[in-house]
């Protein structure tokens, strides 16, 4: 029983980190109906900027995170204005290809620009796990999960209880109507990608602290797609719930099935769950089908 609880707790804490990355996907999709396939690359580049600030410029961690946020916000604003603005009105496939191309560019730029840089980011936290009635809780993951939960809560609050969030939801429903009501669509798109930059810095820094840096961080984005699909694509609550469920399933499969079915089965177990859920509920846990006038 202690081992089972340890695995479940570890999965829940990791799920909160997954939720932080997934929220950046939902932020873009809810505001523009655009699918960002470069989630992992955004986090990878953001963590690289923070590491460069710490190890190359000698900045303190808060200062390096602030500098990383400025850099990623600048990238988000440039991407929105230079790349996305000319594509408005084009087919969805154009936006998909742009994000795929951006991801490849980020991987190449990181390999060249951050070559030889120590990507590890340390926090002043003791590495020893906490033991609670025989259940081991990773101190690093616990602290990272608390910070990630705060970031997720702030992002959710922005969407649900602010005028900016209301405007973004209106833009997602119908851009033409939003323009007619006086909403500056371009400005709000820029805000969206700036927010993605900030979330990427937080997510990338936390993932680097917990699991290390490098190109493996870019692969985190691949694990997010089952989460956002199960959550319903545009549902923040569904995405958070799906992140925890997927992470716990992954942890249980790795802890109990890898020894019998081969190392790495835990990594693909969530995809089996994805297929099963989509058969029963195609719109995910909290997703809603598109309303059609008949």
PyMOL commands that set and color helices and strands:
alter all, ss='L'
color gray80, all
select helices_A, chain A and resi 2-32+39-55+61-87+92-113+139-161+163-173+175-180+185-211+215-231+236-256+258-261+265-280
alter helices_A, ss='H'
color red, helices_A
select strands_A, chain A and resi 130-132+135-137
alter strands_A, ss='S'
color yellow, strands_A
deselect
rebuild
show_as cartoon
